[in-house]
Amino acid sequence: MLTRIKQPSIIIVGTEDDVVPGLQEKAATVADGKKITLKIIDGAGHFLRDLHLEDAVDIVVDWLETK
């Protein structure tokens, strides 16, 4: 489904996500670093809280600045 999106997209995955098992591996199969970018937040779960949320904001801001 992500491959049908025409606009550049970013996927942010936490290494401790236990809601969607294997999400990091699944996302890696479609991420090409150009149209679909994959970013990993070490120690984050499925729901980004506290410092992990700040990490996600920084990732999105940096990504948007390159678009």
N, C-alpha and C positions, 0 to 999 in steps of 0.2 A: 504494500500500500504506500509506503514512503517513497518508493521509486516513481510513483505516478505524480508526486508533487513537483510542480515546475519551479517554484521559488527555492532559493537556498534555505536549508533547514539545519537546525542543530538538535542533537540528542544528548541529553545530560543523564548519566547513569551513575548511581552510587554503588560502590563495591560491596556494600552490605545489604543490597536490596533482596529481601526475602519474599516480597509480594509477587514479583515476576521473575521466577527462576530462569537463569540463563540469558537475561536481557542484554548484558554486555556482549556476549558472544553473538546473539541474534542481531544486535545493532551493528556490530562490526562487519557483518556480511553485506550490509547495504551502504555503510559509510565509505565515501570515496575521498573525503577531505576537501572536496570542491563544492559539489551541490549539497551533499549531506555530510555534516561534520559531527563526529562523536567526541564527547568530552567525558572523562571519568573523574568522579570525586571520591577520593580514597576515604573510606570509613563512613560514607553517607548511606543511609537506607533509602527506601522507596520514597518516603516523605521527607523532604529536606527540611531540617530544623536547625535553629541556632546558627552556628558558624558555617555549617554546610550550605545554608541558604545564602549567606553572604558570598561564599565561594561561587555558587551558581550565578548570582547577580554579576560578579566580576567576570565570569566566563562569558555570559551573554553580552555584557557591555563590550568586552574586548572583541568578541565575534562580530557584533554590529558595527564596530568601528572599522572593520576590514571590508565591509560590504558597501 
